[in-house]
Amino acid sequence: MSKKHIEDCVRDSLESYFKDLNGTEPAGIYDMMVRVVEKPLLEVVMQQAAQNQSRAAEWLGLNRNTLRKKLLEHKLLK
């Protein structure tokens, strides 16, 4: 899957979101998008990194402490 394909999926989802609003004014779109994308991103990367936080943080370009904070926020740590 290419970066372009992922962008197309996000674009299509946003267009559907606006269509579903049916003229209603949206609010907080940026925060909503970050929330809905961040959790599955963290889930998949952690799975691919065999739950190794240091490796996952490196792949994501994050500090390990930042990754740990995000994992806790999304209730992905036990």
mmCIF file of the N, C-alpha and C atoms, coordinates in Angstrom:
data_MODEL
# 
_entry.id   MODEL 
# 
loop_
_atom_site.group_PDB 
_atom_site.id 
_atom_site.type_symbol 
_atom_site.label_atom_id 
_atom_site.label_alt_id 
_atom_site.label_comp_id 
_atom_site.label_asym_id 
_atom_site.label_entity_id 
_atom_site.label_seq_id 
_atom_site.pdbx_PDB_ins_code 
_atom_site.Cartn_x 
_atom_site.Cartn_y 
_atom_site.Cartn_z 
_atom_site.occupancy 
_atom_site.B_iso_or_equiv 
_atom_site.pdbx_formal_charge 
_atom_site.auth_seq_id 
_atom_site.auth_comp_id 
_atom_site.auth_asym_id 
_atom_site.auth_atom_id 
_atom_site.pdbx_PDB_model_num 
ATOM 1   N N  . MET A 1 1  ? 0.861   -1.182 0.000  1.00 0.00 ? 1  MET A N  1 
ATOM 2   C CA . MET A 1 1  ? 0.000   0.000  0.000  1.00 0.00 ? 1  MET A CA 1 
ATOM 3   C C  . MET A 1 1  ? 0.898   1.233  0.000  1.00 0.00 ? 1  MET A C  1 
ATOM 4   N N  . SER A 1 2  ? 0.568   2.165  -0.822 1.00 0.00 ? 2  SER A N  1 
ATOM 5   C CA . SER A 1 2  ? 1.373   3.375  -0.927 1.00 0.00 ? 2  SER A CA 1 
ATOM 6   C C  . SER A 1 2  ? 0.833   4.485  -0.037 1.00 0.00 ? 2  SER A C  1 
ATOM 7   N N  . LYS A 1 3  ? 1.698   5.452  0.200  1.00 0.00 ? 3  LYS A N  1 
ATOM 8   C CA . LYS A 1 3  ? 1.296   6.641  0.961  1.00 0.00 ? 3  LYS A CA 1 
ATOM 9   C C  . LYS A 1 3  ? 0.096   7.304  0.286  1.00 0.00 ? 3  LYS A C  1 
ATOM 10  N N  . LYS A 1 4  ? 0.098   7.315  -1.023 1.00 0.00 ? 4  LYS A N  1 
ATOM 11  C CA . LYS A 1 4  ? -0.996  7.919  -1.788 1.00 0.00 ? 4  LYS A CA 1 
ATOM 12  C C  . LYS A 1 4  ? -2.320  7.209  -1.487 1.00 0.00 ? 4  LYS A C  1 
ATOM 13  N N  . HIS A 1 5  ? -2.280  5.890  -1.372 1.00 0.00 ? 5  HIS A N  1 
ATOM 14  C CA . HIS A 1 5  ? -3.505  5.133  -1.090 1.00 0.00 ? 5  HIS A CA 1 
ATOM 15  C C  . HIS A 1 5  ? -4.053  5.495  0.289  1.00 0.00 ? 5  HIS A C  1 
ATOM 16  N N  . ILE A 1 6  ? -3.173  5.614  1.258  1.00 0.00 ? 6  ILE A N  1 
ATOM 17  C CA . ILE A 1 6  ? -3.613  5.989  2.610  1.00 0.00 ? 6  ILE A CA 1 
ATOM 18  C C  . ILE A 1 6  ? -4.236  7.379  2.578  1.00 0.00 ? 6  ILE A C  1 
ATOM 19  N N  . GLU A 1 7  ? -3.597  8.305  1.872  1.00 0.00 ? 7  GLU A N  1 
ATOM 20  C CA . GLU A 1 7  ? -4.152  9.666  1.752  1.00 0.00 ? 7  GLU A CA 1 
ATOM 21  C C  . GLU A 1 7  ? -5.530  9.627  1.112  1.00 0.00 ? 7  GLU A C  1 
ATOM 22  N N  . ASP A 1 8  ? -5.691  8.797  0.095  1.00 0.00 ? 8  ASP A N  1 
ATOM 23  C CA . ASP A 1 8  ? -6.992  8.676  -0.575 1.00 0.00 ? 8  ASP A CA 1 
ATOM 24  C C  . ASP A 1 8  ? -8.053  8.137  0.379  1.00 0.00 ? 8  ASP A C  1 
ATOM 25  N N  . CYS A 1 9  ? -7.688  7.170  1.213  1.00 0.00 ? 9  CYS A N  1 
ATOM 26  C CA . CYS A 1 9  ? -8.630  6.615  2.192  1.00 0.00 ? 9  CYS A CA 1 
ATOM 27  C C  . CYS A 1 9  ? -9.076  7.683  3.185  1.00 0.00 ? 9  CYS A C  1 
ATOM 28  N N  . VAL A 1 10 ? -8.131  8.485  3.659  1.00 0.00 ? 10 VAL A N  1 
ATOM 29  C CA . VAL A 1 10 ? -8.455  9.559  4.600  1.00 0.00 ? 10 VAL A CA 1 
ATOM 30  C C  . VAL A 1 10 ? -9.350  10.591 3.914  1.00 0.00 ? 10 VAL A C  1 
ATOM 31  N N  . ARG A 1 11 ? -8.999  10.965 2.708  1.00 0.00 ? 11 ARG A N  1 
ATOM 32  C CA . ARG A 1 11 ? -9.785  11.948 1.951  1.00 0.00 ? 11 ARG A CA 1 
ATOM 33  C C  . ARG A 1 11 ? -11.216 11.453 1.737  1.00 0.00 ? 11 ARG A C  1 
ATOM 34  N N  . ASP A 1 12 ? -11.345 10.198 1.314  1.00 0.00 ? 12 ASP A N  1 
ATOM 35  C CA . ASP A 1 12 ? -12.680 9.614  1.094  1.00 0.00 ? 12 ASP A CA 1 
ATOM 36  C C  . ASP A 1 12 ? -13.496 9.600  2.387  1.00 0.00 ? 12 ASP A C  1 
ATOM 37  N N  . SER A 1 13 ? -12.853 9.245  3.491  1.00 0.00 ? 13 SER A N  1 
ATOM 38  C CA . SER A 1 13 ? -13.554 9.211  4.782  1.00 0.00 ? 13 SER A CA 1 
ATOM 39  C C  . SER A 1 13 ? -14.022 10.597 5.195  1.00 0.00 ? 13 SER A C  1 
ATOM 40  N N  . LEU A 1 14 ? -13.166 11.591 4.992  1.00 0.00 ? 14 LEU A N  1 
ATOM 41  C CA . LEU A 1 14 ? -13.552 12.962 5.345  1.00 0.00 ? 14 LEU A CA 1 
ATOM 42  C C  . LEU A 1 14 ? -14.693 13.470 4.463  1.00 0.00 ? 14 LEU A C  1 
ATOM 43  N N  . GLU A 1 15 ? -14.639 13.148 3.188  1.00 0.00 ? 15 GLU A N  1 
ATOM 44  C CA . GLU A 1 15 ? -15.726 13.563 2.299  1.00 0.00 ? 15 GLU A CA 1 
ATOM 45  C C  . GLU A 1 15 ? -17.044 12.909 2.725  1.00 0.00 ? 15 GLU A C  1 
ATOM 46  N N  . SER A 1 16 ? -17.001 11.645 3.121  1.00 0.00 ? 16 SER A N  1 
ATOM 47  C CA . SER A 1 16 ? -18.202 10.964 3.620  1.00 0.00 ? 16 SER A CA 1 
ATOM 48  C C  . SER A 1 16 ? -18.689 11.600 4.913  1.00 0.00 ? 16 SER A C  1 
ATOM 49  N N  . TYR A 1 17 ? -17.757 11.979 5.775  1.00 0.00 ? 17 TYR A N  1 
ATOM 50  C CA . TYR A 1 17 ? -18.099 12.633 7.041  1.00 0.00 ? 17 TYR A CA 1 
ATOM 51  C C  . TYR A 1 17 ? -18.860 13.929 6.777  1.00 0.00 ? 17 TYR A C  1 
ATOM 52  N N  . PHE A 1 18 ? -18.346 14.750 5.858  1.00 0.00 ? 18 PHE A N  1 
ATOM 53  C CA . PHE A 1 18 ? -19.022 16.010 5.541  1.00 0.00 ? 18 PHE A CA 1 
ATOM 54  C C  . PHE A 1 18 ? -20.378 15.768 4.892  1.00 0.00 ? 18 PHE A C  1 
ATOM 55  N N  . LYS A 1 19 ? -20.449 14.742 4.052  1.00 0.00 ? 19 LYS A N  1 
ATOM 56  C CA . LYS A 1 19 ? -21.730 14.413 3.422  1.00 0.00 ? 19 LYS A CA 1 
ATOM 57  C C  . LYS A 1 19 ? -22.749 14.008 4.489  1.00 0.00 ? 19 LYS A C  1 
ATOM 58  N N  . ASP A 1 20 ? -22.311 13.198 5.459  1.00 0.00 ? 20 ASP A N  1 
ATOM 59  C CA . ASP A 1 20 ? -23.198 12.745 6.535  1.00 0.00 ? 20 ASP A CA 1 
ATOM 60  C C  . ASP A 1 20 ? -23.657 13.895 7.431  1.00 0.00 ? 20 ASP A C  1 
ATOM 61  N N  . LEU A 1 21 ? -22.847 14.945 7.516  1.00 0.00 ? 21 LEU A N  1 
ATOM 62  C CA . LEU A 1 21 ? -23.248 16.106 8.321  1.00 0.00 ? 21 LEU A CA 1 
ATOM 63  C C  . LEU A 1 21 ? -24.461 16.809 7.724  1.00 0.00 ? 21 LEU A C  1 
ATOM 64  N N  . ASN A 1 22 ? -24.629 16.660 6.408  1.00 0.00 ? 22 ASN A N  1 
ATOM 65  C CA . ASN A 1 22 ? -25.796 17.216 5.728  1.00 0.00 ? 22 ASN A CA 1 
ATOM 66  C C  . ASN A 1 22 ? -25.995 18.701 6.023  1.00 0.00 ? 22 ASN A C  1 
ATOM 67  N N  . GLY A 1 23 ? -24.888 19.456 5.933  1.00 0.00 ? 23 GLY A N  1 
ATOM 68  C CA . GLY A 1 23 ? -24.976 20.901 6.126  1.00 0.00 ? 23 GLY A CA 1 
ATOM 69  C C  . GLY A 1 23 ? -24.737 21.373 7.546  1.00 0.00 ? 23 GLY A C  1 
ATOM 70  N N  . THR A 1 24 ? -24.719 20.469 8.519  1.00 0.00 ? 24 THR A N  1 
ATOM 71  C CA . THR A 1 24 ? -24.440 20.845 9.898  1.00 0.00 ? 24 THR A CA 1 
ATOM 72  C C  . THR A 1 24 ? -22.984 21.272 10.009 1.00 0.00 ? 24 THR A C  1 
ATOM 73  N N  . GLU A 1 25 ? -22.731 22.332 10.766 1.00 0.00 ? 25 GLU A N  1 
ATOM 74  C CA . GLU A 1 25 ? -21.362 22.829 10.946 1.00 0.00 ? 25 GLU A CA 1 
ATOM 75  C C  . GLU A 1 25 ? -20.538 21.849 11.780 1.00 0.00 ? 25 GLU A C  1 
ATOM 76  N N  . PRO A 1 26 ? -19.376 21.439 11.281 1.00 0.00 ? 26 PRO A N  1 
ATOM 77  C CA . PRO A 1 26 ? -18.513 20.549 12.052 1.00 0.00 ? 26 PRO A CA 1 
ATOM 78  C C  . PRO A 1 26 ? -17.747 21.319 13.124 1.00 0.00 ? 26 PRO A C  1 
ATOM 79  N N  . ALA A 1 27 ? -17.214 20.585 14.087 1.00 0.00 ? 27 ALA A N  1 
ATOM 80  C CA . ALA A 1 27 ? -16.380 21.203 15.122 1.00 0.00 ? 27 ALA A CA 1 
ATOM 81  C C  . ALA A 1 27 ? -15.321 20.206 15.560 1.00 0.00 ? 27 ALA A C  1 
ATOM 82  N N  . GLY A 1 28 ? -14.124 20.690 15.811 1.00 0.00 ? 28 GLY A N  1 
ATOM 83  C CA . GLY A 1 28 ? -13.056 19.851 16.340 1.00 0.00 ? 28 GLY A CA 1 
ATOM 84  C C  . GLY A 1 28 ? -12.594 18.747 15.413 1.00 0.00 ? 28 GLY A C  1 
ATOM 85  N N  . ILE A 1 29 ? -12.597 19.015 14.123 1.00 0.00 ? 29 ILE A N  1 
ATOM 86  C CA . ILE A 1 29 ? -12.238 17.983 13.147 1.00 0.00 ? 29 ILE A CA 1 
ATOM 87  C C  . ILE A 1 29 ? -10.797 17.511 13.328 1.00 0.00 ? 29 ILE A C  1 
ATOM 88  N N  . TYR A 1 30 ? -9.887  18.429 13.571 1.00 0.00 ? 30 TYR A N  1 
ATOM 89  C CA . TYR A 1 30 ? -8.481  18.053 13.695 1.00 0.00 ? 30 TYR A CA 1 
ATOM 90  C C  . TYR A 1 30 ? -8.282  17.064 14.843 1.00 0.00 ? 30 TYR A C  1 
ATOM 91  N N  . ASP A 1 31 ? -8.789  17.410 16.019 1.00 0.00 ? 31 ASP A N  1 
ATOM 92  C CA . ASP A 1 31 ? -8.644  16.518 17.177 1.00 0.00 ? 31 ASP A CA 1 
ATOM 93  C C  . ASP A 1 31 ? -9.339  15.185 16.939 1.00 0.00 ? 31 ASP A C  1 
ATOM 94  N N  . MET A 1 32 ? -10.485 15.206 16.303 1.00 0.00 ? 32 MET A N  1 
ATOM 95  C CA . MET A 1 32 ? -11.200 13.978 15.996 1.00 0.00 ? 32 MET A CA 1 
ATOM 96  C C  . MET A 1 32 ? -10.349 13.080 15.099 1.00 0.00 ? 32 MET A C  1 
ATOM 97  N N  . MET A 1 33 ? -9.760  13.647 14.066 1.00 0.00 ? 33 MET A N  1 
ATOM 98  C CA . MET A 1 33 ? -8.952  12.867 13.133 1.00 0.00 ? 33 MET A CA 1 
ATOM 99  C C  . MET A 1 33 ? -7.710  12.303 13.804 1.00 0.00 ? 33 MET A C  1 
ATOM 100 N N  . VAL A 1 34 ? -7.069  13.099 14.636 1.00 0.00 ? 34 VAL A N  1 
ATOM 101 C CA . VAL A 1 34 ? -5.885  12.601 15.344 1.00 0.00 ? 34 VAL A CA 1 
ATOM 102 C C  . VAL A 1 34 ? -6.271  11.408 16.215 1.00 0.00 ? 34 VAL A C  1 
ATOM 103 N N  . ARG A 1 35 ? -7.378  11.516 16.937 1.00 0.00 ? 35 ARG A N  1 
ATOM 104 C CA . ARG A 1 35 ? -7.821  10.418 17.806 1.00 0.00 ? 35 ARG A CA 1 
ATOM 105 C C  . ARG A 1 35 ? -8.128  9.149  17.011 1.00 0.00 ? 35 ARG A C  1 
ATOM 106 N N  . VAL A 1 36 ? -8.856  9.277  15.919 1.00 0.00 ? 36 VAL A N  1 
ATOM 107 C CA . VAL A 1 36 ? -9.288  8.083  15.186 1.00 0.00 ? 36 VAL A CA 1 
ATOM 108 C C  . VAL A 1 36 ? -8.156  7.437  14.391 1.00 0.00 ? 36 VAL A C  1 
ATOM 109 N N  . VAL A 1 37 ? -7.126  8.191  14.073 1.00 0.00 ? 37 VAL A N  1 
ATOM 110 C CA . VAL A 1 37 ? -5.995  7.630  13.338 1.00 0.00 ? 37 VAL A CA 1 
ATOM 111 C C  . VAL A 1 37 ? -4.912  7.120  14.289 1.00 0.00 ? 37 VAL A C  1 
ATOM 112 N N  . GLU A 1 38 ? -4.708  7.821  15.390 1.00 0.00 ? 38 GLU A N  1 
ATOM 113 C CA . GLU A 1 38 ? -3.602  7.496  16.284 1.00 0.00 ? 38 GLU A CA 1 
ATOM 114 C C  . GLU A 1 38 ? -3.740  6.109  16.928 1.00 0.00 ? 38 GLU A C  1 
ATOM 115 N N  . LYS A 1 39 ? -4.916  5.764  17.403 1.00 0.00 ? 39 LYS A N  1 
ATOM 116 C CA . LYS A 1 39 ? -5.074  4.481  18.104 1.00 0.00 ? 39 LYS A CA 1 
ATOM 117 C C  . LYS A 1 39 ? -4.769  3.289  17.197 1.00 0.00 ? 39 LYS A C  1 
ATOM 118 N N  . PRO A 1 40 ? -5.386  3.182  16.006 1.00 0.00 ? 40 PRO A N  1 
ATOM 119 C CA . PRO A 1 40 ? -5.046  2.034  15.160 1.00 0.00 ? 40 PRO A CA 1 
ATOM 120 C C  . PRO A 1 40 ? -3.583  2.060  14.705 1.00 0.00 ? 40 PRO A C  1 
ATOM 121 N N  . LEU A 1 41 ? -3.030  3.247  14.514 1.00 0.00 ? 41 LEU A N  1 
ATOM 122 C CA . LEU A 1 41 ? -1.616  3.354  14.160 1.00 0.00 ? 41 LEU A CA 1 
ATOM 123 C C  . LEU A 1 41 ? -0.757  2.728  15.257 1.00 0.00 ? 41 LEU A C  1 
ATOM 124 N N  . LEU A 1 42 ? -1.031  3.098  16.505 1.00 0.00 ? 42 LEU A N  1 
ATOM 125 C CA . LEU A 1 42 ? -0.265  2.560  17.626 1.00 0.00 ? 42 LEU A CA 1 
ATOM 126 C C  . LEU A 1 42 ? -0.478  1.054  17.780 1.00 0.00 ? 42 LEU A C  1 
ATOM 127 N N  . GLU A 1 43 ? -1.714  0.600  17.608 1.00 0.00 ? 43 GLU A N  1 
ATOM 128 C CA . GLU A 1 43 ? -2.006  -0.832 17.728 1.00 0.00 ? 43 GLU A CA 1 
ATOM 129 C C  . GLU A 1 43 ? -1.206  -1.648 16.721 1.00 0.00 ? 43 GLU A C  1 
ATOM 130 N N  . VAL A 1 44 ? -1.231  -1.221 15.474 1.00 0.00 ? 44 VAL A N  1 
ATOM 131 C CA . VAL A 1 44 ? -0.556  -1.979 14.414 1.00 0.00 ? 44 VAL A CA 1 
ATOM 132 C C  . VAL A 1 44 ? 0.961   -1.919 14.574 1.00 0.00 ? 44 VAL A C  1 
ATOM 133 N N  . VAL A 1 45 ? 1.487   -0.746 14.861 1.00 0.00 ? 45 VAL A N  1 
ATOM 134 C CA . VAL A 1 45 ? 2.938   -0.627 15.010 1.00 0.00 ? 45 VAL A CA 1 
ATOM 135 C C  . VAL A 1 45 ? 3.425   -1.449 16.199 1.00 0.00 ? 45 VAL A C  1 
ATOM 136 N N  . MET A 1 46 ? 2.701   -1.401 17.308 1.00 0.00 ? 46 MET A N  1 
ATOM 137 C CA . MET A 1 46 ? 3.100   -2.202 18.468 1.00 0.00 ? 46 MET A CA 1 
ATOM 138 C C  . MET A 1 46 ? 3.047   -3.693 18.149 1.00 0.00 ? 46 MET A C  1 
ATOM 139 N N  . GLN A 1 47 ? 2.041   -4.113 17.420 1.00 0.00 ? 47 GLN A N  1 
ATOM 140 C CA . GLN A 1 47 ? 1.938   -5.520 17.028 1.00 0.00 ? 47 GLN A CA 1 
ATOM 141 C C  . GLN A 1 47 ? 3.117   -5.908 16.137 1.00 0.00 ? 47 GLN A C  1 
ATOM 142 N N  . GLN A 1 48 ? 3.420   -5.073 15.150 1.00 0.00 ? 48 GLN A N  1 
ATOM 143 C CA . GLN A 1 48 ? 4.518   -5.367 14.231 1.00 0.00 ? 48 GLN A CA 1 
ATOM 144 C C  . GLN A 1 48 ? 5.881   -5.329 14.923 1.00 0.00 ? 48 GLN A C  1 
ATOM 145 N N  . ALA A 1 49 ? 5.987   -4.538 15.988 1.00 0.00 ? 49 ALA A N  1 
ATOM 146 C CA . ALA A 1 49 ? 7.230   -4.427 16.754 1.00 0.00 ? 49 ALA A CA 1 
ATOM 147 C C  . ALA A 1 49 ? 7.278   -5.445 17.893 1.00 0.00 ? 49 ALA A C  1 
ATOM 148 N N  . ALA A 1 50 ? 6.363   -6.401 17.886 1.00 0.00 ? 50 ALA A N  1 
ATOM 149 C CA . ALA A 1 50 ? 6.287   -7.444 18.913 1.00 0.00 ? 50 ALA A CA 1 
ATOM 150 C C  . ALA A 1 50 ? 6.219   -6.840 20.318 1.00 0.00 ? 50 ALA A C  1 
ATOM 151 N N  . GLN A 1 51 ? 5.438   -5.761 20.443 1.00 0.00 ? 51 GLN A N  1 
ATOM 152 C CA . GLN A 1 51 ? 5.217   -5.051 21.717 1.00 0.00 ? 51 GLN A CA 1 
ATOM 153 C C  . GLN A 1 51 ? 6.484   -4.398 22.280 1.00 0.00 ? 51 GLN A C  1 
ATOM 154 N N  . ASN A 1 52 ? 7.518   -4.273 21.468 1.00 0.00 ? 52 ASN A N  1 
ATOM 155 C CA . ASN A 1 52 ? 8.759   -3.640 21.898 1.00 0.00 ? 52 ASN A CA 1 
ATOM 156 C C  . ASN A 1 52 ? 8.615   -2.122 21.743 1.00 0.00 ? 52 ASN A C  1 
ATOM 157 N N  . GLN A 1 53 ? 8.458   -1.438 22.873 1.00 0.00 ? 53 GLN A N  1 
ATOM 158 C CA . GLN A 1 53 ? 8.197   0.003  22.842 1.00 0.00 ? 53 GLN A CA 1 
ATOM 159 C C  . GLN A 1 53 ? 9.362   0.793  22.260 1.00 0.00 ? 53 GLN A C  1 
ATOM 160 N N  . SER A 1 54 ? 10.572  0.380  22.533 1.00 0.00 ? 54 SER A N  1 
ATOM 161 C CA . SER A 1 54 ? 11.736  1.102  22.000 1.00 0.00 ? 54 SER A CA 1 
ATOM 162 C C  . SER A 1 54 ? 11.762  1.016  20.483 1.00 0.00 ? 54 SER A C  1 
ATOM 163 N N  . ARG A 1 55 ? 11.535  -0.172 19.955 1.00 0.00 ? 55 ARG A N  1 
ATOM 164 C CA . ARG A 1 55 ? 11.518  -0.354 18.503 1.00 0.00 ? 55 ARG A CA 1 
ATOM 165 C C  . ARG A 1 55 ? 10.361  0.433  17.880 1.00 0.00 ? 55 ARG A C  1 
ATOM 166 N N  . ALA A 1 56 ? 9.173   0.322  18.479 1.00 0.00 ? 56 ALA A N  1 
ATOM 167 C CA . ALA A 1 56 ? 8.005   1.031  17.947 1.00 0.00 ? 56 ALA A CA 1 
ATOM 168 C C  . ALA A 1 56 ? 8.229   2.541  17.972 1.00 0.00 ? 56 ALA A C  1 
ATOM 169 N N  . ALA A 1 57 ? 8.793   3.042  19.056 1.00 0.00 ? 57 ALA A N  1 
ATOM 170 C CA . ALA A 1 57 ? 9.062   4.481  19.151 1.00 0.00 ? 57 ALA A CA 1 
ATOM 171 C C  . ALA A 1 57 ? 10.018  4.915  18.048 1.00 0.00 ? 57 ALA A C  1 
ATOM 172 N N  . GLU A 1 58 ? 11.032  4.114  17.800 1.00 0.00 ? 58 GLU A N  1 
ATOM 173 C CA . GLU A 1 58 ? 11.985  4.440  16.732 1.00 0.00 ? 58 GLU A CA 1 
ATOM 174 C C  . GLU A 1 58 ? 11.287  4.472  15.378 1.00 0.00 ? 58 GLU A C  1 
ATOM 175 N N  . TRP A 1 59 ? 10.467  3.457  15.113 1.00 0.00 ? 59 TRP A N  1 
ATOM 176 C CA . TRP A 1 59 ? 9.746   3.404  13.838 1.00 0.00 ? 59 TRP A CA 1 
ATOM 177 C C  . TRP A 1 59 ? 8.826   4.604  13.658 1.00 0.00 ? 59 TRP A C  1 
ATOM 178 N N  . LEU A 1 60 ? 8.202   5.031  14.757 1.00 0.00 ? 60 LEU A N  1 
ATOM 179 C CA . LEU A 1 60 ? 7.264   6.152  14.704 1.00 0.00 ? 60 LEU A CA 1 
ATOM 180 C C  . LEU A 1 60 ? 7.958   7.519  14.728 1.00 0.00 ? 60 LEU A C  1 
ATOM 181 N N  . GLY A 1 61 ? 9.232   7.523  15.077 1.00 0.00 ? 61 GLY A N  1 
ATOM 182 C CA . GLY A 1 61 ? 9.950   8.790  15.198 1.00 0.00 ? 61 GLY A CA 1 
ATOM 183 C C  . GLY A 1 61 ? 9.568   9.542  16.454 1.00 0.00 ? 61 GLY A C  1 
ATOM 184 N N  . LEU A 1 62 ? 9.240   8.776  17.506 1.00 0.00 ? 62 LEU A N  1 
ATOM 185 C CA . LEU A 1 62 ? 8.833   9.358  18.783 1.00 0.00 ? 62 LEU A CA 1 
ATOM 186 C C  . LEU A 1 62 ? 9.833   8.983  19.866 1.00 0.00 ? 62 LEU A C  1 
ATOM 187 N N  . ASN A 1 63 ? 9.861   9.791  20.904 1.00 0.00 ? 63 ASN A N  1 
ATOM 188 C CA . ASN A 1 63 ? 10.578  9.437  22.116 1.00 0.00 ? 63 ASN A CA 1 
ATOM 189 C C  . ASN A 1 63 ? 9.819   8.291  22.770 1.00 0.00 ? 63 ASN A C  1 
ATOM 190 N N  . ARG A 1 64 ? 10.526  7.343  23.388 1.00 0.00 ? 64 ARG A N  1 
ATOM 191 C CA . ARG A 1 64 ? 9.861   6.195  24.005 1.00 0.00 ? 64 ARG A CA 1 
ATOM 192 C C  . ARG A 1 64 ? 8.872   6.634  25.084 1.00 0.00 ? 64 ARG A C  1 
ATOM 193 N N  . ASN A 1 65 ? 9.213   7.659  25.847 1.00 0.00 ? 65 ASN A N  1 
ATOM 194 C CA . ASN A 1 65 ? 8.298   8.151  26.879 1.00 0.00 ? 65 ASN A CA 1 
ATOM 195 C C  . ASN A 1 65 ? 7.026   8.730  26.270 1.00 0.00 ? 65 ASN A C  1 
ATOM 196 N N  . THR A 1 66 ? 7.163   9.402  25.138 1.00 0.00 ? 66 THR A N  1 
ATOM 197 C CA . THR A 1 66 ? 6.000   9.941  24.432 1.00 0.00 ? 66 THR A CA 1 
ATOM 198 C C  . THR A 1 66 ? 5.110   8.803  23.943 1.00 0.00 ? 66 THR A C  1 
ATOM 199 N N  . LEU A 1 67 ? 5.732   7.773  23.388 1.00 0.00 ? 67 LEU A N  1 
ATOM 200 C CA . LEU A 1 67 ? 4.963   6.609  22.936 1.00 0.00 ? 67 LEU A CA 1 
ATOM 201 C C  . LEU A 1 67 ? 4.221   5.985  24.110 1.00 0.00 ? 67 LEU A C  1 
ATOM 202 N N  . ARG A 1 68 ? 4.911   5.795  25.222 1.00 0.00 ? 68 ARG A N  1 
ATOM 203 C CA . ARG A 1 68 ? 4.287   5.189  26.403 1.00 0.00 ? 68 ARG A CA 1 
ATOM 204 C C  . ARG A 1 68 ? 3.084   6.017  26.864 1.00 0.00 ? 68 ARG A C  1 
ATOM 205 N N  . LYS A 1 69 ? 3.228   7.334  26.866 1.00 0.00 ? 69 LYS A N  1 
ATOM 206 C CA . LYS A 1 69 ? 2.126   8.224  27.260 1.00 0.00 ? 69 LYS A CA 1 
ATOM 207 C C  . LYS A 1 69 ? 0.924   8.030  26.331 1.00 0.00 ? 69 LYS A C  1 
ATOM 208 N N  . LYS A 1 70 ? 1.187   7.952  25.027 1.00 0.00 ? 70 LYS A N  1 
ATOM 209 C CA . LYS A 1 70 ? 0.106   7.778  24.058 1.00 0.00 ? 70 LYS A CA 1 
ATOM 210 C C  . LYS A 1 70 ? -0.555  6.401  24.206 1.00 0.00 ? 70 LYS A C  1 
ATOM 211 N N  . LEU A 1 71 ? 0.243   5.380  24.479 1.00 0.00 ? 71 LEU A N  1 
ATOM 212 C CA . LEU A 1 71 ? -0.303  4.038  24.696 1.00 0.00 ? 71 LEU A CA 1 
ATOM 213 C C  . LEU A 1 71 ? -1.217  4.025  25.914 1.00 0.00 ? 71 LEU A C  1 
ATOM 214 N N  . LEU A 1 72 ? -0.815  4.716  26.962 1.00 0.00 ? 72 LEU A N  1 
ATOM 215 C CA . LEU A 1 72 ? -1.658  4.807  28.157 1.00 0.00 ? 72 LEU A CA 1 
ATOM 216 C C  . LEU A 1 72 ? -2.944  5.589  27.872 1.00 0.00 ? 72 LEU A C  1 
ATOM 217 N N  . GLU A 1 73 ? -2.828  6.695  27.144 1.00 0.00 ? 73 GLU A N  1 
ATOM 218 C CA . GLU A 1 73 ? -4.004  7.507  26.796 1.00 0.00 ? 73 GLU A CA 1 
ATOM 219 C C  . GLU A 1 73 ? -5.042  6.692  26.036 1.00 0.00 ? 73 GLU A C  1 
ATOM 220 N N  . HIS A 1 74 ? -4.575  5.798  25.176 1.00 0.00 ? 74 HIS A N  1 
ATOM 221 C CA . HIS A 1 74 ? -5.482  4.983  24.355 1.00 0.00 ? 74 HIS A CA 1 
ATOM 222 C C  . HIS A 1 74 ? -5.793  3.640  25.010 1.00 0.00 ? 74 HIS A C  1 
ATOM 223 N N  . LYS A 1 75 ? -5.354  3.480  26.269 1.00 0.00 ? 75 LYS A N  1 
ATOM 224 C CA . LYS A 1 75 ? -5.606  2.261  27.026 1.00 0.00 ? 75 LYS A CA 1 
ATOM 225 C C  . LYS A 1 75 ? -5.065  1.018  26.292 1.00 0.00 ? 75 LYS A C  1 
ATOM 226 N N  . LEU A 1 76 ? -3.866  1.173  25.737 1.00 0.00 ? 76 LEU A N  1 
ATOM 227 C CA . LEU A 1 76 ? -3.235  0.070  25.012 1.00 0.00 ? 76 LEU A CA 1 
ATOM 228 C C  . LEU A 1 76 ? -2.149  -0.606 25.835 1.00 0.00 ? 76 LEU A C  1 
ATOM 229 N N  . LEU A 1 77 ? -1.970  -0.171 27.070 1.00 0.00 ? 77 LEU A N  1 
ATOM 230 C CA . LEU A 1 77 ? -1.039  -0.830 27.987 1.00 0.00 ? 77 LEU A CA 1 
ATOM 231 C C  . LEU A 1 77 ? -1.817  -1.442 29.121 1.00 0.00 ? 77 LEU A C  1 
ATOM 232 N N  . LYS A 1 78 ? -1.367  -2.592 29.560 1.00 0.00 ? 78 LYS A N  1 
ATOM 233 C CA . LYS A 1 78 ? -2.052  -3.285 30.654 1.00 0.00 ? 78 LYS A CA 1 
ATOM 234 C C  . LYS A 1 78 ? -1.417  -2.957 31.974 1.00 0.00 ? 78 LYS A C  1 
# 
